[in-house]
Amino acid sequence: MKAGPHNDLTDVAGVRVGHHQRRGRGWLTGTTVVVPPVGTVGGVDVRGGGPGTRETEALDPVNMVDRVDAVCLSGGSAYGLAAATGVTDWLARQGRGWPVGTEPHQVVPIVPAAVLFDLGAGGVFANRPDASFGERAAAAASTRRVAQGTVGAGTGAHIRLMKGGIGSASVVLDSGITVAALVALNPSGLTFDERTGELLGARWGLPGEFDHVRAPSRADVRRHHDEPIAPPSLNTTLVVVATDARMAKHECTRLAGAAHDGMARAITPIHTYVDGDVAFALATGAREVPDERHDGVIRPGSSRPGQLGELFAAAADTTARAIAHATVAATSVGHLVAYLDRFPSARR
């Protein structure tokens, strides 16, 4: 297996990602919007003890709606859900959404959303995303390489009181199917082994992917132990997993669940009461899931469930890699110190 050309979510053809953020003068927050191709099927899995969400019930496999027009990730805790309104308004002006009338403009855009807690973490408590953040992030969405680190929903994100951010990764399976993940990293757990400082998610990297990072020196680890990080506060990790495979709504729900496996590999502890961890899954349907191996011989694991198993495993691995990328891409802001500043010897 290998990464896609960008090694990020935009390697799934047609998926666009946009950020909007404000920094300085009391601001440190932002919004990230994922806009998939028309007809993309969606799923969701909510496991954190303190989630802030919108339209997630619509993605329950027993409910009617199965198509997603955008996914909105935002800072601002529950206040930040207002950003999704801006995304909805922007999509409506494009005439995109679930048809509810006879005229082309009579649509309701389906925009599932989730928020993370960054209130007062580095900015003023009252400064949080509103509808304009979502609208600007949606308008900025493109298929260019995804900006990572202290941008979008990751602008005010923190790992306890270390700096979190946006991370992304992708993989192309032997079947040609692409699986990718984007993470807004804001956990109450840690993304590295406290004994060694080693990034947990880097263990799942593809060959050469994390050659720019190594285990920190003993001196850095000792310094880390002498200057303990503040205990968990109010946090959340948000994930969007996307694939170009054709999948049903219930299969997308399983794909979202696999992303939580990736969180558990790269963050410890995970899914606590103070985290609002949510994973969304998107399937554009551009490629059929093969029912046979490439030589045409049916073997154990070559059925559709077996092939989907490979996708789910890839989603977990890719999410773990995206978490590692978010950790090393983050940049220090004020008292929120980034991983590579806390462990400078980890930079190769």
C-alpha positions in Angstrom: 0.0 0.0 0.0 1.1 3.6 -0.6 -0.2 7.0 0.3 -2.1 9.1 -2.3 -0.3 12.0 -4.0 -1.2 14.5 -1.3 -1.3 12.0 1.6 -4.5 13.8 2.8 -8.3 13.8 2.5 -8.3 15.4 -1.0 -6.7 12.2 -2.4 -10.3 10.9 -2.5 -11.3 12.3 -5.9 -13.8 15.2 -5.7 -13.5 15.8 -2.0 -12.7 19.4 -1.1 -11.5 20.8 2.2 -11.6 24.5 3.4 -10.5 26.3 6.5 -11.3 29.6 8.1 -9.8 30.9 11.3 -9.1 33.9 13.4 -5.9 34.4 15.4 -4.8 37.4 17.5 -6.5 40.2 19.4 -8.3 37.7 21.6 -9.1 35.2 18.9 -7.8 31.6 18.6 -10.4 29.4 16.9 -11.7 28.3 13.5 -13.8 26.0 11.3 -13.0 23.3 8.8 -15.5 22.2 6.1 -15.4 19.0 4.0 -17.4 19.2 0.8 -17.7 15.9 -1.0 -19.1 15.2 -4.5 -22.8 15.2 -5.0 -24.4 11.9 -4.1 -21.8 11.0 -1.4 -23.2 8.6 1.3 -22.5 9.4 4.9 -22.3 7.7 8.3 -21.4 8.7 11.8 -20.3 7.2 15.1 -20.3 9.2 18.4 -18.4 7.8 21.3 -17.2 10.7 23.4 -18.9 11.4 26.7 -19.5 15.1 26.0 -20.4 15.5 22.3 -21.6 18.7 20.6 -23.3 17.7 17.3 -25.8 18.6 14.6 -27.7 16.3 12.1 -26.0 13.2 13.4 -29.4 11.4 13.9 -30.1 12.0 10.2 -27.2 9.6 9.5 -28.6 6.8 11.5 -29.0 3.8 9.1 -32.7 3.5 10.0 -33.5 7.0 9.0 -34.3 8.4 5.5 -31.4 10.7 4.5 -28.3 8.9 3.3 -26.5 11.6 1.3 -24.2 14.3 2.8 -23.6 17.7 1.2 -20.9 18.8 3.6 -19.4 18.1 7.0 -18.6 21.0 9.4 -16.0 20.7 12.1 -15.6 23.7 14.4 -14.1 25.1 17.5 -16.3 27.1 19.9 -18.0 24.2 21.7 -21.8 24.3 21.4 -21.7 27.9 20.2 -19.6 26.8 17.2 -22.5 24.7 15.8 -23.6 28.0 14.4 -20.9 27.6 11.8 -22.9 24.8 10.2 -25.7 27.3 9.4 -23.2 29.3 7.3 -22.3 26.1 5.4 -26.0 25.3 4.9 -26.7 28.8 3.5 -23.7 28.6 1.2 -24.8 25.2 -0.2 -28.4 26.4 -0.7 -27.1 29.2 -2.9 -25.4 26.6 -5.0 -28.8 24.8 -5.3 -27.3 21.8 -3.5 -29.3 19.7 -1.0 -32.0 17.2 -0.4 -34.9 18.0 -2.8 -38.1 19.0 -0.9 -40.0 20.7 -3.7 -40.6 21.0 -7.4 -38.2 23.9 -8.0 -34.4 23.5 -8.2 -33.9 25.9 -5.3 -36.2 24.0 -3.0 -33.6 22.0 -1.3 -32.4 21.4 2.3 -28.6 20.9 2.5 -27.5 18.0 4.7 -24.6 19.3 6.8 -23.7 17.1 9.8 -21.5 19.0 12.2 -19.5 18.5 15.4 -17.6 20.8 17.6 -14.6 20.7 19.9 -13.9 22.7 23.1 -11.4 25.5 22.7 -13.3 28.3 24.6 -10.7 30.4 26.4 -7.9 28.0 25.7 -5.8 30.6 23.9 -8.3 33.4 23.2 -11.2 35.3 24.8 -14.0 33.0 25.9 -16.6 35.0 24.0 -14.7 34.8 20.7 -16.1 31.8 18.9 -17.1 30.7 15.4 -20.4 31.9 14.0 -22.1 31.3 10.7 -19.6 33.4 8.8 -16.8 31.0 9.7 -18.7 28.1 8.1 -19.6 30.1 5.0 -16.0 31.2 4.5 -14.6 27.8 5.1 -17.0 26.2 2.6 -16.3 28.9 0.0 -12.5 28.2 0.5 -12.9 24.4 0.0 -10.7 23.1 -2.7 -9.0 19.9 -3.9 -5.5 21.4 -3.2 -3.3 19.9 -0.5 -4.9 20.2 2.9 -3.3 22.8 5.2 -2.4 21.1 8.5 -1.5 22.2 12.0 -2.8 25.4 13.6 -5.6 26.1 11.0 -9.3 25.7 10.7 -11.0 23.8 13.5 -7.5 23.0 14.8 -6.6 26.7 15.4 -7.4 26.6 19.1 -7.2 22.9 19.6 -5.1 21.5 22.4 -3.7 18.2 23.6 -4.5 18.8 27.3 -2.6 22.1 27.4 -0.2 21.3 24.6 -1.0 22.4 21.1 -3.3 20.3 18.9 -4.4 20.9 15.3 -5.5 19.6 12.0 -3.9 16.4 10.5 -4.6 14.2 7.5 -3.4 11.1 5.7 -4.4 8.7 3.0 -3.7 5.3 1.6 -4.4 3.6 -1.8 -5.2 -0.1 -1.4 -4.1 -2.8 -3.7 -7.6 -2.8 -5.2 -7.1 0.9 -6.2 -9.6 2.1 -3.6 -8.5 5.2 -1.6 -9.1 5.7 2.1 -8.3 9.0 3.8 -8.8 10.7 7.1 -8.8 14.3 8.4 -8.5 14.9 12.2 -9.2 17.9 14.3 -7.0 16.9 17.3 -8.1 18.3 20.7 -8.0 15.3 23.1 -7.8 15.0 26.9 -5.5 12.1 26.4 -1.9 12.2 25.0 -0.7 11.3 21.5 2.7 10.1 22.7 4.1 7.6 25.1 4.9 9.4 28.3 7.8 7.1 29.1 9.7 7.7 25.8 8.0 10.7 24.1 7.4 8.5 21.0 4.4 9.4 18.8 1.8 6.6 19.2 0.3 7.1 15.7 3.7 7.1 13.9 3.9 3.3 14.6 1.2 2.9 11.9 3.0 5.0 9.3 3.7 3.9 5.8 7.4 3.4 4.8 9.3 6.7 5.1 6.2 8.6 6.2 7.6 9.7 9.6 11.3 9.7 8.8 11.3 13.4 9.8 10.4 12.5 13.4 12.2 10.2 15.8 11.9 9.3 19.5 13.0 12.2 21.7 16.2 12.2 23.6 16.3 11.1 27.3 17.1 14.7 28.3 13.9 15.9 26.6 11.9 13.2 28.2 13.3 14.0 31.7 12.5 17.6 31.1 8.9 16.6 30.2 8.6 14.7 33.4 9.9 17.6 35.4 7.4 20.0 33.8 4.1 18.1 33.8 1.3 19.0 31.4 -1.8 20.3 33.0 -4.5 17.6 33.6 -7.4 17.0 31.1 -9.9 19.8 30.8 -12.7 19.8 28.2 -11.7 18.3 24.9 -12.7 16.4 21.8 -11.2 14.7 18.7 -13.1 14.9 15.5 -12.5 12.8 12.4 -13.7 12.6 8.8 -12.9 9.4 7.0 -13.5 9.3 3.3 -13.3 6.7 0.5 -14.1 6.5 -3.2 -15.6 3.1 -2.6 -19.3 2.5 -3.2 -20.8 1.8 0.2 -24.3 1.8 1.7 -25.3 3.9 4.7 -24.9 1.1 7.2 -21.5 0.3 5.8 -20.4 4.0 6.2 -21.5 3.7 9.8 -19.1 0.8 10.3 -16.4 2.8 8.5 -16.9 5.7 11.0 -16.6 3.2 13.8 -13.3 2.0 12.5 -12.0 5.6 12.8 -12.5 5.3 16.5 -10.2 2.3 16.5 -7.5 4.6 15.0 -8.2 7.1 17.7 -7.6 4.4 20.4 -4.3 3.5 18.8 -3.0 7.1 18.7 -4.5 8.7 21.8 -4.5 7.5 25.4 -6.9 7.7 27.2 -9.7 8.1 24.6 -13.5 8.5 24.7 -13.6 10.0 28.2 -16.5 11.9 29.8 -14.8 15.2 29.0 -14.2 14.3 25.3 -16.8 14.7 22.6 -15.2 12.3 20.1 -17.1 12.0 16.8 -16.1 10.3 13.6 -17.9 10.9 10.2 -17.5 8.6 7.2 -18.1 9.6 3.5 -18.2 7.2 0.5 -18.3 8.9 -2.9 -19.1 5.7 -4.7 -16.7 6.2 -7.6 -15.3 2.7 -7.3 -17.0 -0.6 -6.8 -15.8 -2.8 -3.9 -14.4 -5.9 -5.6 -16.0 -9.3 -4.7 -13.0 -11.3 -5.9 -9.2 -11.1 -5.7 -7.5 -9.7 -8.7 -6.6 -13.1 -10.2 -10.3 -14.0 -10.2 -9.9 -16.9 -7.7 -12.3 -16.7 -4.8 -10.5 -17.3 -1.4 -11.4 -16.6 2.2 -11.7 -12.9 2.6 -12.4 -12.2 -1.0 -16.2 -11.7 -0.5 -17.6 -8.2 -0.1 -17.4 -8.4 3.7 -13.8 -9.4 3.4 -13.0 -6.5 1.1 -14.8 -4.1 3.4 -12.7 -5.4 6.3 -9.7 -4.1 4.4 -11.3 -0.7 4.1 -12.2 -0.6 7.8 -8.6 -1.6 8.8 -7.3 1.1 6.5 -9.6 3.7 8.1 -8.2 2.8 11.5 -4.6 3.0 10.4 -5.1 6.2 8.4 -6.8 7.9 11.3 -3.9 7.0 13.6 -1.4 8.4 11.0 -3.5 11.6 10.7 -3.4 12.1 14.5 0.4 11.8 14.4 0.6 14.3 11.5 -1.6 16.7 13.5 0.7 16.4 16.5 3.8 17.3 14.6 2.2 19.9 12.3 0.9 21.9 15.3 2.7 25.2 16.1 3.0 26.7 19.6 0.6 29.6 20.5 1.1 31.4 23.8 1.1 28.8 26.6 0.0 26.0 24.3 3.3 24.4 23.5 3.5 22.2 20.4 5.0 18.6 20.5 8.1 19.5 18.6 8.8 22.5 20.9 8.3 20.3 24.0 10.5 17.6 22.5 12.8 19.5 20.1 15.1 16.4 19.7 12.2 14.6 18.1 12.7 16.7 15.0 15.0 14.8 12.7 
